[in-house]
Amino acid sequence: MQQNVISYYPTYALLDSIMSYSKYDTLNLYIDLKGIARPLYMEHTRINIVESTKMARKTDSSFFTSLLEFFIFHKNYALKRGIKINFYVFYELGESFYHLNIDKKYKANRRIDNMPGLDKVGKEIFNDVIQKNLILIEKVFNKVPNIKIILSNHLEADFIPYYLIRNSLVPVTDNVCQLVYSNDHDLFQNIILGNNVYQFLKTKTKRVLKSGGEISSKYLKHECSIPDEYFPLIMAIMGDKGDGIIDKVKGAGEKTVPIIIDELVHLVGGMDNLYDNVFNGKPIFQPDAENETNDKVVYSAIEAERKRSTISKNLKLMSFELLSRYLDNPPTTEVTQRRKHIYNVMNDSTIARSEDIYSALNKISILVESENPLDILYLNKNINDYKF
C-alpha cells in the first residue's frame, strides 16, 4: 500500500495571500525535496516501506507517487487561479566535496544514521528504495512540462534556488512570485535576492517569510531591525551547531549581534567587499581595524578572524553567494561538470507524451492511484508552446 511521505502542504488561502503581495501571474516553486519529505525518514515509515518492498517483491514507490500528488495539488491551484506554475525540485546526493574541503567536520553530526527499527538488510533495502525512487523522479518528471528536477551529486543542493534566481536561469520578472518550500534557515538567504522571493515555513504554525528585515528576527528569535543582506555574516559570526560549525566569535549571541552588526559591516567595507575578499583569499579587515572599535565583541571578531579565519571560513561554508561564485568560476573539471549538469537540466526542453510515461511506469509495475493524474500536469495556459 502506498504511503504519503510528503506533509509540506500549504492551504490555497495561504498561497492566495502570497500571490496577492503583488500582481503575480506566475508562481515559481522551489522545493527542498528532502525537507518536504521528512516523514520518509521517520522510523515507522522506513519500516513500512521496507516491509512493503519485501512483500510485493518490487520497489515501494511511495516517494515517487507522493511527489506526483504534491505536484497535482499545486497544479490544480494554478489552474483554478488562472496562473502559470513552474516547479524546481532540488535534492543532494552524497556529501558536498566543496564543504568538506573547507572543513571535514561540516555536517559530521548528520553522517551517522542508525535507522532505528531496521536491521542491516532492512537498511540496505531502504537505501535502495530511495535511490531507485530518486532516479525515477529525475527521469520521469524532467520530461513533464514546467518541472525541473536537479539531483546535486556531491554538491550542497540548498543553494540551487539562489543560484537559479541569481543567474536568471528561471523567469525573474516582476510578475513572477519566487516561493521556496523549506524549513531550513540557510535558505533564508534566497530572500536577499529581492522583494519577489518568499519562503514558506511549515513548523508548528505555517508562516511565510519575506524581505524587509524579517530574516534576522526569525533567525535570532527576537524582533530586531537588520538589513536582510547582512544575514550570511550573522550566521558566520555565530556559527551553526546544526551544520557542525561550532567555531564562532566569542560573545556573539542573539542579543549582542544586532548591536555590533552595523559596525562589523562597516569594518569589512560592506557585504560586496566582504564577499570579494573572502572569495579571493584576501584579509577582510584592514591591519589597524582593532584600533577603530571600542566594542569587546567586535574586537573579538577581528581577533578570531586574524587567528583562526573564523568569519571567512564560516562564510565560505554558509554563504550561497560564495558557493555560487565558486560554481561560476569552476576550479576543476569536476566542478565544471556539476555546473554543466544544472544548466543541462534547465535548458532541456524535451517533453514526453503522458501516455508514453504511463506505459513506462506500467512496465515497471508502478500504478498511480488516481485516474490519469499526469494529464493534469500537461494542462497549461501556454500549452501550445510545447511540441509533442
N, C-alpha and C positions, 0 to 999 in steps of 0.2 A: 504494500500500500504506500502510495506517495505521501510524503510529508511536506508541509510548508515550512521551509527553513529560512524564510525571509520575513522579518517582522517590522521592517523600517518603512511603514506606510504613513503618509500624512492624510489629512482629510481633504476633500475637494474645497472646503471652505478655507482651509489654510493656504492651499495653492492659489485660490482666488485672491486672498489678501496679498500674497506676494506679487501676483501679476498686476494687481491694482496700484502698486507703488509707482508705476509709470505706464506709458502707452505701449505695453509689450504685446506683440502678436506672435512671438516665438519664444519657446522655452528650451534652453539648453540644459539638460540634466546630467550632472556628473556624479557617478555612482561608485562609491567605495565598496566594492563587492564583498570584501572580507568583513567590512564594518556592518553592512546591512544584513549579512547572513550570520550574525552572532549565534542564533540558535543551533546552527550547524556544528558548533564547537562545544555544545553542552553534552554532558555525559549521556543522558538518556537518548538524545538524538543520535549520537555516534553509535550507541549500541543498537538502536532500531535500524539504522542504515546498514550496519554490518549484518544483522540478522536477516534483514530483507534481501540483501545480496546473496547470502548463503542459501536461503530457502528458494529463491527464484532462480538461482544459478545464473544470474545476469546482474550487471552493474545497476545498482539503485540510481535512478535519475532524478531524485528529489531536488537536487541543486539546480539542475537544468530547468525542470518544469516550474520550480518556484520563481526563477528569474523570468521565465516566459509569462507567468501570471502577473508578475510585477510590472513588466513592460505593458501588458494589456490594460492593467488598471490605469496607468498613466496615459496610454494612447486613447482610451475611452474618454478620459478627462479632456484631452486636447481636441478630440473630435466634437465633443459636446460644447466646448467653448469656442470652436472655430479658430483654433490657433495651431501653429506648427510645433512639433516637438522633436528634439534630437537627443539621443541617448549616447553618453560617453562613459563606458564602464572600464574601471582600472583595477588591477589585481597583481600583486608581486609574487614572483616565483623564486624561491631561494633568497639567501642573504645578499644585501647590497654591497658589492665589492667596493664601490666608491666610499661608503661609510666605514667599512672595515679597514680600508687603507688609511683612514684618518685615526680611527680608534677601534681596536679589537674588541673593546667592551661594549660597543654600540649594540643595544638591544640584546645583550647577552642573557638578560633575565627572561627573555621570551623564547630562547632556543630550546629549553628543556620543556617538553610537554609529555607528561607520563600517560595521558589519555586514560584517566581513571575508568575502570569498568571493562577495559579491553585487555586481552592477553596479547602476546606477540603476534599471533596470526591475525587477530582482530585489528590490531594497529596497521598491519600491512594491508589488509583488505580496505580499511577506511581510507588510508592514504591513496591507494589505487583508485578507489571510487572518486575521490576528489579530483585527482589528476585527469581521469577519463571524462568527468563532467566538465572540467575546465577546457579540455580540448574540444569537446562537443560545443560548449558555449562559444568558444572562439570561432570554430569553423562554421557553425550554423548562423549565429546572429550577425557576423560580419558580412553575410550575404543578404541581410534583410534591410530594407530601406531605413535610413536615419538612425542606424545603430552602429556604433563602433566599439569593439572590444579590444582593449590594449592589455595584454599579459606582459608584464615587465619582468624580464629574466635577469636576476641578479642586479637589479637596479630598483631603488625605492620608487614605489608607484604613487605615493601620496602627492608628489609634486606634479603629476600628469595634468590635472585641471589647470594649475597655474601655468604650466608650460604651453598648453594648448591656447589659453586665452592670451597670454603674454605675447606669443608668436603669431597670433591671429590665424591659427590653424583651424579655428571654428568661427562662425559668424559672430562678430563683436560690435555690431552697430547698436544704436540706442534703442532700437525696437526689440532687442533680444535680452531676455532675462537669463542670467547665468546662475544656476542654482546647484549647490553642492550638497550631496547627501552623505554626511559623516558626523560622528560624534568626536572625532579626533581633533584636539585643539591645534595640532600642527597645521591643519588645513584652514585655520582662521586666516592664514597668510593670503589666501585667494582674494579675500575681501579688500586687500590693499590695492588690487588692480582696478577698482572703480566702483562707482555708485550702482552699477547694474549686477553686481556679484553678491550672492547671499549664501548662507549655509543653514540648512535645516538640521537642528539638533533634536534627536528623539531620545531624551533621557526620561526622568520621571514626569516632566512636563515638556510638551512639544514646544520648541522655540525656534524662531528664525533670527539669525544674526546678520546684521547688515553694517554698512560703513557708517562712520560718524562718531567714532570713539568707543563703540561697544566692545571691540575685541579685547582690549586690555582689562576692562571692567569684568568681563566674563572670565578671563584667564586669572586675574588677581583676586577674584571673588569679592570685590567691593567696588563701589562707584568711584570712578576717577576719570579725569579728562586728559587722555593721552592720544596724540595723533596715531592713527592706525599704522602708518608706515614704520613706527618705532617698534612694533610688536616683535620682529625677529631679534632685535637687540635685547629686548626684555627677556626673551627666552634664553638668549646666550649668557646673560649675566646671572640668571637664576638657576641654570641647569635644568635637567629633566630626569628625575629618577625613573620615570616610566620607560624612557628610552635608554636607560643605563648611563646617562650623562650626569654624573654626580659631582664633577668639579664645577664650582660656582664662585661668584665673588662674595667674599666674607661680608656679612651684614646686609646683603641684598635680599630683602624679603618683600612680601606683599605690601607692607606699609611704607617701606623706605624707597622702593623703586619709583613710585610716582614723584617723589621729592627730588630724586637725583637724575632722572632720565633726560631732562632738558639739558642739563649741564654736560652729561656724558655725550649726548648727540653733538653739542657744540664743540667739545674737545676732540671728537673724531672727524669733525668737519662736515657733518651731515651724513645721511644714510647712503647716498650715492657714492660719496667719497670713501665711506667705510667699506662698501662692497668692492669698490675698485682696489683698495689697498689690500684687503684680505685675499681677493682673487689673484692679485699679482704678487702676493707674498711680501708686501711692504708693511712696515710698522704702522699701526693705526693711531698711535699717539705720538705727538712731537716730543723731542728729547726733554723739554722742560715743562711738560704738561702737568706734572705733580705740583709745580710751583704756582699753577693757576687756580688751585682749588683749596678750600678750607674744610671741605666735607670729608669725613673719615671714610665713608663708603666709596666715594668717588676715588679717593686716594688708594683705597684697597683694590678698586677695579684696575687702576693703572698699574699697580704693583703686581696683581695677578696676571695681567697681560704680559708684562715685562718678564716675569719669572717663568710662567707656565703656558703662555699664549692662550689663556683661558677663554677670553672673549672670541678671538679669531677662530680658535679650534671649534668651540661650540657653535659659532655662526656657520662654519663650514658644514657641520653635522645637521643643523636645523634649518638653515635658510633655503627656501625654494629658489630664490633669485640666484644664489651662488651655484646651486645644482643645475639650474637652467643654463647658466653661463658655461659651466663645465661641459654640458651636453652640446652647447652651441660651438664650443671650441674643443672637440674631442682630442685628447692627448694620445690615444691608442686606437688601433683598428677595432678592438673590442667595443670601445665606447662609440665609435663611429657606427658600428652595427646596431647598437642599442638605439641610437638616434634615427638611423635609417628605418628601423622597424616601426617606430612611431609614425614617421612620415609615410611609410608604405601603407599602413593601416588607414591613415587619414585620407590618403589620396586614392585609395582603391574604390572605384565606383561600381564594381561588379555586383549585380543583384541577381539572385537566383529566384526562379519561379517558386511560389509557395507549394505547388503540387510536387515539385521535384524534392523540396525539403521534406514534405510529408512522406514521400516514397523512401527517401534515405533513412528517415527516423524509423519507419516501419521495418526496414531491413535489419536494423539493429535492435528490434523489439522495444522501441520506446514509443509508448502511446500517450497522447495528451488527453486529459480528462474531458475538457470542454470541446464542443464541436467547431472544427476549423478555426482555432484561435489565432493561428498565424495570419490568417487573411485580414484580420483587423489591423495588424501592423503594416499592411500594404496600403491601407487607405490613407490618402494624403490630399491636401488642397492642391499640391503640385505634383500629383501622380503622373501627369503627362511628361514630367521631366525625366522619368525613368524609362529605360529601354529594356524590355524583357526578351 
